[in-house]
Amino acid sequence: MKPLDKTTRTEMVVEKLKECITTGKFSVGDKFYTEKEISNMLNVGRSTVREANRILQAIGYLEIKPGRGVFVAKIKEESPDNSIVEWFKTHGLEVMDFMDVRMAIEPLAVKLAIERASDEDIKKLEVIHEQFKLAIDKGDSKELALIDCSFHNAIVESTYNELLISVNRKISDAFTKYREMAFSVRENIINALNPHESILNAIKSKNEKKAQREMLKHLQISLRDIRNVINIQN
């Protein structure tokens, strides 16, 4: 594997390691690379490797056994179970209507948040993001959905625009079940974690264009995930 030279290191490490797992280099039950080996191969810090391993454990590819090491748990992607597929097939168009509105208001929200958020607002976002990372280990879709909701709501609330907050609240309340179903598909956890970090960093650095771009990209990925589940054939 070639060393990484991109800034989104955790995301890239996850993808590199996932590629190793799914391209036949390992079998289920094999012991995986050590933190030191991965750190040397990809030229990243061991804390980045640990976070990547935790994500890969959360989505089912690795199993971390304290005192023994990291082991391969699966070597190919699995389709969501039929109940999730059927839910999205039934509610997919409704969900996509909500996504259209979110893609209109949330890029605006991050722009206003950069202009108006207090230090306390930024700290709240940091705390919520850390809670999401900790919740990954549990794999509880309801808890992940609540924290995801809190992250997006906190951005909107830091705009101090009452109309925007009111509109977002209505959408967010109606979106609760979608979030739970989305995080029942384990691959979607990464699709929220890394964009949240990029959005948060852009807000903290007061980079409006990047924040809006990252938010829109995040929502487009969510929409893609919805369509992927809807299109799965039983």
N, C-alpha and C positions, 0 to 999 in steps of 0.2 A: 504494500500500500504506500502511496506517495504522501509525504507530509502535507498538512493543510496550510493554506495561506489565506483563508477567508476569516472574516470577523465573527460570523455566526458559528462559533466553534462547536458548541454542544450539539446543535442541529446537524452539522456536518459529520461529527463523530458518530452520532446515531445512525446516519445514513450509510456511512462507510462500514460500520460494524454490522448493520443489518444486511448490507450487500455481501459481506463475508459469510454470514450465517445462511443466506438464502441461495447462494451460488455453489453449494456442494462442498465447501471446505470443512464442514462439521456435520456430525449426525446428532440426533436427539440424545442427550445424556453425556455428550462429550464435555470435557473441561474446556472452558473458553480461555482466551488470552488473559494474562494477568494485567493489572493496572499499569505496572511498569512497562510491560511489553507494548501495550497500546500507546502509552505516553511516548515511548521512544519511536514507535513506527509512525505516529501521526504528528509528533512534535507539539504535543499539547500537555497542559498541566494535569496532574492526577485528579484534582478536584473536578475538572471537566470530564475526565474518564468516568469517575464515580457517578456523576449526574447522568451521563449517557447510559451507563449500565442500569441505573435506576429506572430510566425511561423505558429501556428495552425489557426490563423485568415487568414493568407495568403493562406493557402491550403484549407480553407473553412470550417473547423470544428468549429471554434469559431467566435463570433462577439463581439468586444470590444466596449461598449457604454460608452463614457465618462460621469462620474458622476453617472452611474447606475450599472456598473459592467460588467462582462463577461458572455455571453450567448452561449448556444449550437446552432450551425447553421446547422449541419448535423451529422448524426450518423452512416453513412456507406460510404465506398469509392465509387466514381463514375467512370465509364469508360470514357475515352477521347471521344470527339465527333467524328463523322464519318470522317470528313475532315482530322483530324489529323491521324486517323487510316489509311486512304487511302494513305496519303502522305508517311507514313513510309512503307506501303506495297509496294509502287511503288519505293521508293528510299532506302529501307532498306539495300540491299546488297552493294550498293555504299557507304552508310554511314558506314557500318561495315568494308569495306576496309580502309576507313580513320581511323577508330578506331584502326585497326591493326597497322598502322603507328604511330599513337599517342602513343599507348602503348609501342612502341619501343623507341621513341625519348623523351617523356616527363619525364620518370624516369631518363634518362641521363641528361636532362635539370636541374632537381632539384639538382642532384649531383654536376654539374658544377656551379650552382647558389650558392650553399653553399660555394664552393671554391672561387668564384670570385665576388659575389655581394657586392656592396658598401652599406654603411649605407643609402644612398639616395635611392638605389634600394629597400632595405627592407622597408623603409618608404613608398615608392610608393605602394608596395604590401599591406601594412597595410591600406592605404587610399582606395585602390580599394576594399578591403574586407569590409571596413565600408560602402562604397557606395552600395555594394551588399546587406548588411543587411538593409540599409535604403530603398532600392528599393523593398524589399519584401512587404512592406506595400502597395505599388501601384499595385503590381501584373501585371505589364506591361511586357509581355514576350519579347518584342523587347529590352527594356531597360536592363532587366536581362541578355539577350543574349549578349549584347554589353559589359556589365560589366564582365560577365564570360569570354568572349574572351579577354578582357583587362588583367584579372588576369593571365590567362595561357600565354598570350603573354609576359607579364612583367617578368614572370619567365624565359622564353626562352631568352629574351633580356638581362637579367642580367648574362647570360653565356658569353657574348661578343664573341661568336663563330658565325662568319658571315654565314657560311654554314648552321648551325643549325637554325639560325634566318631566313634565306631565305627559307629553306624547310618548317619550321613551318608557315611562312607567307602564302605560297601557300595553305597549308592544312587549315589554319584558315579562309582564304577568302572563300574557297569552303565549309566550314563548317557552314557558317553564318545561312543559312536557317534551318539547323538541330537544331542549338541552339534555334532559335525562336520557332520551333515546339516542342522541348523538354520542354521548359518552359511554353508552353501552357497547358501541363499536370501538374496540380498544385502540385501533389505529388513530382515531380522531383525537386522542389525548395529546399527542405530539402536535397535531394541527392547531391546537389552542395554546399550548405552552410556549412554544418558540415565538409565535407572533405577538403574544402578550408581552414578552420580554422586549422585543423590538419596539413595540408601541410605547412601552414605559420608558425605555431609554431615549426615544425621540422626544417624548414629553419633557423629560428631565433636562435634555440638552436644548430645549426650546426650538427644535427643528420642525417647523410647521409642515413643510412639504413632505418631509420623510414620515412624520406622524400620520398625515392623511394618506399617504401612499401605503404605509404598512397596515393601517386600519382597513383600507379598501381591499388590499391583498388578502388580509385575514378573512374578511367576509366573503370574498370570492372563493376562497378555499372551502369555507363552510358550505357555500352553495354547491360547489362541486361535490362535496361529500354527500349532500342530500341527494343530488342527482344520481350519484353512483349507487347509493342504497336503493333508490326507487327503481333503477334499471336492472338490478340483480334478478335473475330468473330463479324461481324455486326449483 
